[in-house]
């Protein structure tokens, strides 16, 4: 592909975004000094796991949200509100249930003040293009998921945007439907039948990114930064089993599991925050045990290639990474260069019975999860052996947003319950050492 | 207070700030007193007997029914106008919201019939010597029974518009006008329509009550079923009472079939849900209309025109983004001034009320009113309990049988709409004939019209109870008492509380007309705050009315806050299935 020296279509310059705390003060950073450019004629993918701020970045680019710092330049001017020429496709489709397919597609044209006849003609054209002929008068709830997302695409096409933003547009669809829609979209793109100059898409699906994008930007988490840029030069149509395709996928897995340089004395690196302030993912103990067992069993025998096991278990990186990293935090497994490897502890866990597993789990919670250790210590120290959940929540909120505090607390409650380290009463929101046996 | 039933998002409690209520309450009572003061000065009341006398001939009944219905429609139009303005302002402005929502919440709990004397005086003063004043008073009375829960419903919908749709509207650069009509208003339709229809159902009770009012020497009899009924009572004509009951039945059937059902069925298309709903509202009228060709062709241009108006790029573009106030100090300063203003008005209201009531009444009166209110409360609570014991098992039985429920549910909704006060005279005749104790037997009138809210909400709850849980209970041999306490009652509890809350509010209102009833010159009175207010109204004793209404409102609000809402919230949190 030739290097073009033209002005980029869109520029994101040093954009940062902070969580806003309840008090209105700026909290933890979601995005930190992100700069990207978008050239005409390319599909760019933003790849990252949940919580890396990729959706926030897309909303900043669209003008729906203003960044805390930095700016977005489109067409030579800063984007401070939703701009003409940028349209978005949503993960949830976001169709208006009271409007027909035609009404939904015409929506954006009305806002532009386009005459009714013209709007009608253009809407029918877009509906035709995306393959929705015959469904013009159907209501969204009469359509299947794939058809609904086609309406989402038609609604975006019809305003003839220069830039199409896609927020995980296929992730709410089943595998087959998603594949068909991706292929149809790529065909339109390659054949140049879409009135669109450039596409910026958010995804957590590595294969999807490699299948569609010319450039992939890997975002690291907490705060979100551009960790790597990967050019994909494969010809369309791309095939998943093509060795070169596999090589790119493996490369991305390796990059996404690589430890951040310089900060790796402990193995907590992937969860942001240290000590009590470590944000924990909400991963069920069943799934933790399940992954350990899967890696221990044949054909992996203790060491598995992440893309391989992800495909086998039908998991996306969004689901797989937090599980693997929790196992790493608890020293049941190690993750490196796209592989997951059981430790001795992990093997012993797999071979143990339920009670022994719980014991091992409890020991490791206390040793490696500072929050769990703190809760247990507080409960032991208090004569009543009871402590309100708010005591720990407030402490967590010093380090992270309310959402993360919730998630972290829920995770530690679930793990603590499994390990029989402590009990929790949901109605009263109180931790205790009671064992309702 | 009528609120939601089955096809609605649950009552969003968190939108109801608590600590402002006391202030809102004081402001409302203060305004009422101010209205009486102002209204008196504005003109002389209508001389008694000037309104055309009401004939008891049956042939006039259709005309009276029409007049009554027209009054209802005038009120519902006014309520809708009010709803759109009030709720939109409350949803869009943070400062307005702080005041408007608690006021609305208190108004929901205030016994509307207590207002009648104030509003009648006020409107008669506005249009001296003209029936228009009396008409306005009646319409306003119906309005006050309808508007609050409608406004609440719209406000809650506006505050809960799904975020992704909101982003689409902004992303595609819709103007504020377009966004309101394309997104916000349609999203609010199912809730608003349901509440409007419930309001209209409740409104029949008030239209009957407000067509014949005596405030002191002023007697108003507006041509309508309510006035007809009151004349029939004066003249002890039981045949005319029966005729009024039948006329009312016919009117409600027509309302139910031609309006309620078609509109609720139509509103279903605005529900935001991913699949076609399991419970399809049906309406033969809507079906008929949708199958007609000419009628639809005739109506289509109107729809198109409305669509064009909604699509116009009127007004400003949406403000780019809420970035908060550029100047935090300025914002804070305005807040402080705003708070001070609210507190000032509240203090002034308090002073006005205390001074007004205190000029005529002493602590002894307050004690008496407190005692009477407790009596009425005992009545309301025990009758609710009685209605619960009787109706919950029956409703569960009905709700678990889809075929029966299909027939019974419309009937229960119909009965809830039927104004119970129309049949009061029959009960009074019975009490007089058999020399029954009014303190006990009049009580039943309180619950007569409101028990149906419990019935149809519980039927809805039992119908929605998941079949697999019933099957699980059956396969583990859970039967009898255990089945009731562990399976079905927890399942229907949120629905029951919705119904009971509505029934409770309605019963307090009904006590004003039910504790003090007449048959010719015979008066039957029970001891209670309802009778106290009714008598004070008849005597145009305003300080007593203010005291009575205020006391009753405080009781209703406290009951709602300390009893119903916590229970409802608990049921929502622990027992909502899904």
HADDOCK unambig.tbl for C-alpha pairs under 7 A between the chains (distance, minus, plus):
assign (segid A and resid 64 and name CA) (segid B and resid 171 and name CA) 6.56 0.50 0.50
assign (segid A and resid 80 and name CA) (segid B and resid 320 and name CA) 6.92 0.50 0.50
assign (segid A and resid 81 and name CA) (segid B and resid 320 and name CA) 4.99 0.50 0.50
assign (segid A and resid 81 and name CA) (segid B and resid 321 and name CA) 6.97 0.50 0.50
assign (segid A and resid 82 and name CA) (segid B and resid 170 and name CA) 6.71 0.50 0.50
assign (segid A and resid 82 and name CA) (segid B and resid 171 and name CA) 5.19 0.50 0.50
assign (segid A and resid 82 and name CA) (segid B and resid 173 and name CA) 6.55 0.50 0.50
assign (segid A and resid 87 and name CA) (segid B and resid 171 and name CA) 6.93 0.50 0.50
assign (segid A and resid 94 and name CA) (segid B and resid 164 and name CA) 5.49 0.50 0.50
assign (segid A and resid 94 and name CA) (segid B and resid 165 and name CA) 5.26 0.50 0.50
assign (segid A and resid 95 and name CA) (segid B and resid 165 and name CA) 6.97 0.50 0.50
assign (segid A and resid 97 and name CA) (segid B and resid 270 and name CA) 6.33 0.50 0.50
assign (segid A and resid 97 and name CA) (segid B and resid 272 and name CA) 5.97 0.50 0.50
assign (segid A and resid 98 and name CA) (segid B and resid 269 and name CA) 6.00 0.50 0.50
assign (segid A and resid 98 and name CA) (segid B and resid 270 and name CA) 4.98 0.50 0.50
assign (segid A and resid 108 and name CA) (segid B and resid 172 and name CA) 5.15 0.50 0.50
assign (segid A and resid 110 and name CA) (segid B and resid 311 and name CA) 6.24 0.50 0.50
assign (segid A and resid 111 and name CA) (segid B and resid 172 and name CA) 6.80 0.50 0.50
assign (segid A and resid 111 and name CA) (segid B and resid 173 and name CA) 5.93 0.50 0.50
assign (segid A and resid 111 and name CA) (segid B and resid 174 and name CA) 4.73 0.50 0.50
assign (segid A and resid 111 and name CA) (segid B and resid 175 and name CA) 6.73 0.50 0.50
assign (segid A and resid 111 and name CA) (segid B and resid 313 and name CA) 6.67 0.50 0.50
assign (segid A and resid 113 and name CA) (segid B and resid 313 and name CA) 6.66 0.50 0.50
assign (segid A and resid 141 and name CA) (segid B and resid 274 and name CA) 5.74 0.50 0.50
assign (segid A and resid 141 and name CA) (segid B and resid 275 and name CA) 5.48 0.50 0.50
assign (segid A and resid 141 and name CA) (segid B and resid 276 and name CA) 6.18 0.50 0.50
